[in-house]
Amino acid sequence: MNDSKKRIIEKEQNVKNINGLQHYFDTIDKIFAIVNKLAGEVTTYRGQQELNSNTLSKHDDRIETIEKHLNISPSL
């Protein structure tokens, strides 16, 4: 096999390798997009939990105040 033919075969193999890498990078991009979406949803959920916790705490304080005012024993 002459040098020109060897170079052509090597270049063809390089192109195949590059196409394989492109598929790999496309897959990684898809995975990162899914992970970013999940991270955003977790962040949103945690924010909602914080708001709900604050509201629940205010309700507990209010019930406690009413129970004290009416001389009602707390129900557990």
C-alpha positions as CSV (number, residue, x, y, z in Angstrom):
1,M,0.0,0.0,0.0
2,N,1.4,3.4,-0.9
3,D,1.6,6.3,1.4
4,S,-1.3,8.2,-0.2
5,K,-3.6,5.2,0.3
6,K,-2.5,4.9,3.9
7,R,-3.2,8.6,4.6
8,I,-6.7,8.3,3.0
9,I,-7.5,5.3,5.2
10,E,-6.2,7.1,8.3
11,K,-8.2,10.2,7.5
12,E,-11.4,8.1,6.9
13,Q,-10.8,6.5,10.3
14,N,-10.4,9.9,11.9
15,V,-13.7,11.1,10.4
16,K,-15.4,8.0,11.8
17,N,-13.8,8.7,15.2
18,I,-15.0,12.4,15.1
19,N,-18.6,11.3,14.2
20,G,-18.5,8.9,17.2
21,L,-17.3,11.7,19.4
22,Q,-20.1,14.0,18.1
23,H,-22.7,11.4,19.1
24,Y,-21.0,11.2,22.5
25,F,-21.1,15.0,23.0
26,D,-24.8,15.1,21.9
27,T,-25.6,12.5,24.5
28,I,-23.8,14.5,27.2
29,D,-25.7,17.6,26.2
30,K,-29.0,15.8,26.6
31,I,-28.0,14.5,30.0
32,F,-26.9,18.0,31.1
33,A,-30.2,19.4,29.9
34,I,-32.1,16.9,32.0
35,V,-29.9,17.4,35.1
36,N,-30.4,21.2,34.8
37,K,-34.1,20.8,34.6
38,L,-34.2,18.5,37.6
39,A,-31.9,20.9,39.6
40,G,-34.3,23.8,38.8
41,E,-37.3,21.7,39.9
42,V,-35.5,20.8,43.2
43,T,-34.7,24.4,43.8
44,T,-38.3,25.4,43.2
45,Y,-39.6,22.7,45.5
46,R,-37.2,23.7,48.3
47,G,-38.4,27.3,48.0
48,Q,-42.0,26.2,48.2
49,Q,-41.2,24.0,51.3
50,E,-39.6,27.1,52.9
51,L,-42.7,29.2,52.3
52,N,-45.0,26.4,53.5
53,S,-42.9,25.9,56.6
54,N,-43.1,29.6,57.4
55,T,-46.9,29.6,56.9
56,L,-47.3,26.5,59.1
57,S,-45.2,28.1,61.8
58,K,-47.4,31.2,61.8
59,H,-50.5,29.1,62.1
60,D,-49.0,27.1,65.0
61,D,-48.2,30.4,66.8
62,R,-51.7,31.7,66.1
63,I,-53.4,28.6,67.4
64,E,-51.2,28.6,70.5
65,T,-52.2,32.2,71.2
66,I,-55.9,31.4,70.8
67,E,-55.6,28.3,73.0
68,K,-53.9,30.4,75.7
69,H,-56.6,33.1,75.4
70,L,-59.4,30.6,75.7
71,N,-57.7,28.5,78.3
72,I,-57.8,25.4,76.1
73,S,-55.2,22.7,76.6
74,P,-53.2,22.1,73.4
75,S,-54.2,19.0,71.5
76,L,-51.4,16.8,70.3
